[in-house]
Amino acid sequence: MPDGQASITKPSVCPLDCPDTCSLDVTVEAGKVTGVRGSTANPLTEGVVCNKVSRYYPHFVHGEGRLTHPMKRVGRRGENAFERISWDEALDLVHAGLTKAISEHGPQSVVPLAYAGPHGMLAGGSMDFRFFHQMGATLLDRGPMCGGVKGEAFVSIYGAMPGTPPEQGIGAELIIVWSNNVTVSNLHFIRTINRAKAAGAKIVVVDPKRIKAAEQADMHVAIRPGTDVVLAFALAAELERIGAFDQAFIDRWASGAEEFMTAARDWTVERAAEVCGVPEEQIRTLASWYAEASPALIGMGNGMERNQNGGNSVRAVAALPVLCGKWGVRGGGVIAKVGAAVPKTVAKLQRTDLIPQGTRRMNIMDVPANMLRDDLDPKVAAVFVYNHNPIAVFPDQKLVMEAFSREDVFVVGCEVQMTDSMRYCDVILPACTHFEHADIFPAYGQTYLQRAEPVIAPVGEALPNTEIFRRLAARFGYTDPCFAATDAELMDEAIDGADPRLGGMRPSELPLDRALNMTADGAQEIVPFATVFPKTASGKAELASDWMEEARGFRVPAYRPVESGYPLALITPSSAHRTNATFGGHAASDGVQPLEINPVDAASRGIEEGDLVRVHNDLGETVLRAVLTDAVRPGSVYSDKGTWMRTSDTGLTVNALLPTHKADLCEGACFNDARVEVARV
């Protein structure tokens, strides 16, 4: 039946920053999204979708926070004083503000501040990149915010080889879930884990917290935050001691194994147990189990990367299957960079050839601090915020708010909802949700490629990102035909349509009712070291990396302890109510947020269940509500990331406590290096 007359179901894909990229069935009534549930179009996600997507997406699309028309600021930064304007006026204001910055300080004074709100290739980085590349704006390195550390670490060993597809874990004899809260941020891998366990597999969870997956595991290694590289080194040394190395595999496929082991042998089980805060016997038992199991699979999450040892931790963990020959069999090895299987043609999509020679690059984590610098040449004179909510997700929140309060920096926002960050903008452009435009969706945690069409018309005057930047390109006088490309043409430029795995289909014509599996060659499934192989200079797994030594100063992994006068490690993990900060405007995220604390730490501070507590360090303070639980190891406290200011009576969230120093690789964020003290209010 026609839209608006009856309830109908339409296919779609979840665009959120999650490895699973679920296929969806969307219920539409009277032109509105009224229900979202999982579909079976993607065999991996099997019709299951997380609660936050099914419960909160209709509100995200149609709720009170939705931006439906362009606006300009009429009050002070941050006070949410705006008035409605037309699209023509909005584009004129953006043109005037950016042109002023360019005329006074040059095009590199304009900084596009975008991250990963939508993961569709069109909304996430297509016409927008073309626009900023043509302008000559500063180039943004986005990886340091999340994923870049892990990605750089894996690539340093294996190149662009995809890791093991997660569904193969069903046949594993051992699965190590390492720093991956699968029930919250990798939902479908827990289904693999449960099936493997039912078939007799052992499950080990390495995590400072006894997460839900650990409650059913055969072993929970409650590691001290930031010491994963030490544990991996100790496992390597113990595996060598018990004769578990596969020397034939090492000889054929490894480069730098002896150099790696020279560093690892320094970490005896006894020494590592003390540093990691785990029993010696756990390390020995885990080594024994790993030696005996085949296939043995390690499922790494991104939590491991968010500290100053993050990259080297990933490198050390990812070396274990090389040393023990766990690759080359279905369901063995490591789940990482699985999305490398998709034949993306990013340079063509984003027109990197338009970038003027010598254009500077800026780490996304440095943007707020650089906004405050008057000595930067060229200075940051304009910032364009889209696909991102920096005030809710950046560390050192007070500094971020100070940066966005500068009246001499022109700030444009392009968003779906009135987020905390939009309140600081001079002009706001209303963007469509992914339910209102077409897009194509690879994934970073699985091998399926999917496409979606809009299921409803744009809400109010909202426009897709692609159309917003087409109009901006026209307003700036950019006449290259690439700025007139349709969404279908952009899809065809995003994916290599000549790849035989597409079967002759244009990317823009992929069926909506099924996902296309990116196998190794169109027939064989991906099995690293059997059907796909390392894409390094040596063609081997490089456990000692010349490239890494030159780029980061670490030829082999190393460990650096965090030094702080504050006694508690603050971990800010993924939330069951939000995907990063998305859905933070829903009522389910309202109220004083919890701080999980071990009863031992609470008792020594006179804290009882439900108390309001002041959590503080040299960067700032916030007030949370104490939840006493022995699931959290002593010396650590937990509060979920992505909360909005609406949860705080103090004007700051937990992000105010997070440090800005950089990880060992990729100059990445070190969210989990925060150290704090806690006291009753």
C-alpha positions, 0 to 999 in steps of 0.5 A: 500500500502507499506510504501514509495509508498503512503500516509497511515494512522496508529494508534498511541497514544500521549505520552506527559505529559498530562492527556488526552493521546489522540489516534492518526491517523498518516499520513505516506508518503515515510516513514515520518510522515507528519500529526498527527490528533486525532482518535476515538479509545479512546472514551474520546478524540473523535478524537480531539487533541491539535494544538501543537501535530497536528502542531508540531509533524512532525517537532519534528520527522524530523526537523533540531533539530532531533538527528540521530546519536551518538555524543561526545563533542569536545568543551566546555560545552554548546557551541554545539561542537560535532562530530559524532561517532559510536554506539560502540564508544558511548557505550564504552565512556558511559561505561568508564565514568560511570565505572570511577565514580563507581571505584572512588566514588561507584555506587551511584555516578551515578545519572539517571536524567529522568523525563516524556518526554514520558509517555509510560511505556516502554520508560518512565521507564522499561529497564532503571530502570533495568539497574540503579537498577542493577548498584546500582545507586542513586534512583531518586524521580521524583514526586517532579518535578510535580504531586507528591505533588497533588498525595501525598495529594490525597492519604493521604485522599483516598489512591489508590482509583481512583477519578471521571472519567472526562467524568462523569462531563457531568451530573454534576449540578456544576463543579468547575475548580480549578487551571486547564487551561483546554483549554491548558493542559486538552483539553478534559475536556473542552468538558465535561464542555461545555456539562454540561453547555449546560445541565444547569450546573453552571461552576466556575473557581478558578484561578488567571488568567481569563483563556479562560474557565473563560470567559464562566463561571458563576463565576470566582474567581480570587484568589491570588496565593498560597492561595487555602487552605484558600479558601477551609477552608473558604468554609468548614466553610461556608458550615457548617454554612449554614447546608450543611454538610452530617452528615450521610456520614461523620459518615460512611466515614470520619475520622478526620472531626472534627479535620479538621473543627477545623482548618477550622473554623479559616477562616471566609469568611471575613478573607479568602476574605482578604487573598485570594483577592476575594470578600466575596460574591463570597465565600458565593455564591460558598458555596451556589451553592456547597451545592445545587448541586448534582452531584457537581464535582471539577476538580483540575489541577496541578497549585495548587500544585506549591507553598509552600502550594500546598499539603495542598491546595489539601488536603483541596479542596479534603475534601469538597466532603466528608464533603458535601456527594458529593461522591457516585453519578455518576459525583460527587466528585473530578477528581484526580488520575484517572489513579490509575484504571489501574492495573500497575505492576511497581515493576515487570517492573522495577525490584525493587528487583535488588536495593541493600539494603541501596541505597540512594534516591535523590529528582530530584529537588536537583540534580543540587545543589548536582552536585555542592557539594564536601561534598556529600558522595558519590559525584555526579560524573556522571549524565545520562540525558534522557526523560528530559530537565533540563536546560529548566524546573528546577528552578534557571536556573543559578545554573543548568547551573553551575552544568552542566558546571562542567568538573569533572562530566561525563554527558550522554544524551539520547534524540530525539532533540538537547535540551539546556541540550544536549549541556552540555553532554559528550556523546549524544545517539539518541533516537527514538520518540514514533512513532518509537517503540512499547509502552503501555499507561495508563493515569493519567487523564482518565481510558483508556489503549492503545497500539501502534506499530511503524508507521515509522522506526527509523530515522537515527541511533536512537534507542528506550530507551529499546534497548539503555539500553539493549545494555548498560546492555550488555556492562556492563556485566549484564547477568540476563535474564531480560536485554534481555526482548523484548518490548512485554515481557516488556509490559506484565510485565508492566500491570497485564494480569490476571486482568479480565478487560483485558478479557484474552488478553495479554497487548502486544496484546491489539488491536491498534484500540481501548482503553480499559476502566479500569472500577471498576470491568469489568462491573460497571463504576468507581463511588467513594464510590459506586463501588470503595472505599478508600484504607486507613488504616481506609477504610475511607477518612482521613481528619486528617492523621497520616501518613501525620503528621509523614511524613510532619508535617501536620496532617491537612492542614495549610497555610504559607504565602510567604514572599518576598521583591519583589511585583509581583507573577510570574506564569509560566503556561502551554503553548499553543505551548509546552507540558512542554519543548517539542516542544520548538525547533519549530519556533512557540516558537521562539522570545522574550517571552511575560510577561502578566501584569495587566494594573494597575501594568504596569501603575505604572511602566511606561510600555506600550504594547509591551515594552521590560521589565526586569524581575528580582529578587535575582536569576537572570533576563531575558528580556520579552515583555510586554502584558497588559491584565486585565485577569491577576489580579493585583499583578501577572504576567504570562510567559509560562513555557518550553521556550528554550534558543533560545528565549533569548538574555540574556542567561537566560529564565524565569526559572532563576527567580524560587525559589528552596525551597520546598512545604509542601508535597512531597518536591515538586517544588514551581515554582509559589512562584517566586516573581519578579519586572518588569521594562522597558528596 
